[in-house]
Amino acid sequence: MQPTIELITEVFATLLKRPGLKLTMADSPDTVAGWDSLTHPELITAIEERMEIDFDFRELASIKTIADLVSLIESKL
């Protein structure tokens, strides 16, 4: 199975139209161009569909970094 961060990176690269994007666990909306309040819902929806999981509002509000997102996804798998 592909590592979670690689799957997230693929989704981000596709939706943000940034081929070759490399995410790290420390990345956040402050360090990833295009990851903002407008694209966040699109990114999350695409990840939910790709991973076949659902997040609730409280979980979404807790995502501050890629590490938070990875942890949340892995808790649901």
DOVEX-972153 format. One record per residue (C-alpha): residue number from 1; residue in one letter; x, y negated, z negated. Coordinates in Angstrom, 3 decimals, padded with zeros to 6 digits. Example, Ala and Ser with C-alpha at 12.3 -4.5 7.8 and 13.67 -1.06 7.14 Angstrom:
% residues 2
REC num residuo        X        Y        Z
REC   1       a  012.300  004.500 -007.800
REC   2       s  013.670  001.060 -007.140
//
This chain:
% residues 77
REC num residuo        X        Y        Z
REC   1       m  000.000  000.000  000.000
REC   2       q  001.193 -003.490  000.857
REC   3       p  002.263 -005.646 -002.111
REC   4       t -000.367 -008.160 -003.217
REC   5       i  001.825 -011.203 -002.601
REC   6       e  002.367 -010.094  001.000
REC   7       l -001.384 -009.817  001.570
REC   8       i -001.930 -013.255  000.037
REC   9       t  000.861 -014.675  002.182
REC  10       e -000.761 -013.278  005.349
REC  11       v -004.107 -014.866  004.444
REC  12       f -002.512 -018.214  003.607
REC  13       a -000.351 -018.217  006.758
REC  14       t -003.361 -017.470  008.961
REC  15       l -005.804 -019.944  007.421
REC  16       l -003.276 -022.717  006.947
REC  17       k -001.896 -022.105  010.458
REC  18       r  001.634 -021.732  009.111
REC  19       p  003.274 -018.700  010.730
REC  20       g  006.358 -017.637  008.859
REC  21       l  005.037 -018.972  005.535
REC  22       k  006.851 -017.445  002.561
REC  23       l  005.078 -017.673 -000.787
REC  24       t  006.691 -017.131 -004.164
REC  25       m  005.043 -016.366 -007.474
REC  26       a  005.800 -019.928 -008.615
REC  27       d  004.044 -021.601 -005.667
REC  28       s  000.975 -023.731 -006.340
REC  29       p -001.157 -026.261 -004.470
REC  30       d  001.579 -028.772 -005.291
REC  31       t  004.197 -026.772 -003.368
REC  32       v  002.190 -025.254 -000.498
REC  33       a  001.239 -027.743  002.198
REC  34       g -002.422 -027.361  003.098
REC  35       w -003.503 -025.582 -000.105
REC  36       d -005.849 -028.154 -001.558
REC  37       s -009.360 -028.434 -002.954
REC  38       l -010.835 -028.220  000.545
REC  39       t -008.976 -025.097  001.678
REC  40       h -009.005 -023.322 -001.696
REC  41       p -012.547 -021.893 -001.253
REC  42       e -011.696 -020.669  002.258
REC  43       l -008.515 -018.997  001.041
REC  44       i -010.304 -017.329 -001.869
REC  45       t -013.169 -016.124  000.330
REC  46       a -010.730 -014.640  002.829
REC  47       i -008.819 -012.900  000.030
REC  48       e -012.066 -011.533 -001.454
REC  49       e -013.065 -010.133  001.931
REC  50       r -009.621 -008.711  002.685
REC  51       m -009.240 -007.093 -000.739
REC  52       e -012.952 -006.188 -001.123
REC  53       i -013.211 -007.891 -004.517
REC  54       d -015.213 -010.752 -006.015
REC  55       f -014.140 -013.538 -008.347
REC  56       d -016.420 -015.424 -010.699
REC  57       f -016.245 -019.193 -011.189
REC  58       r -014.263 -018.989 -014.422
REC  59       e -011.654 -016.783 -012.769
REC  60       l -011.356 -019.171 -009.839
REC  61       a -010.782 -022.090 -012.185
REC  62       s -007.898 -020.201 -013.796
REC  63       i -005.853 -019.991 -010.581
REC  64       k -003.002 -022.485 -010.806
REC  65       t -000.197 -020.542 -009.094
REC  66       i  000.317 -017.609 -006.775
REC  67       a  001.301 -015.595 -009.870
REC  68       d -002.150 -016.311 -011.358
REC  69       l -003.806 -015.186 -008.130
REC  70       v -001.719 -011.997 -007.921
REC  71       s -002.497 -011.146 -011.541
REC  72       l -006.200 -011.733 -011.045
REC  73       i -006.335 -009.621 -007.885
REC  74       e -004.390 -006.771 -009.454
REC  75       s -006.706 -006.771 -012.471
REC  76       k -009.585 -006.026 -010.094
REC  77       l -007.933 -003.206 -008.142
//
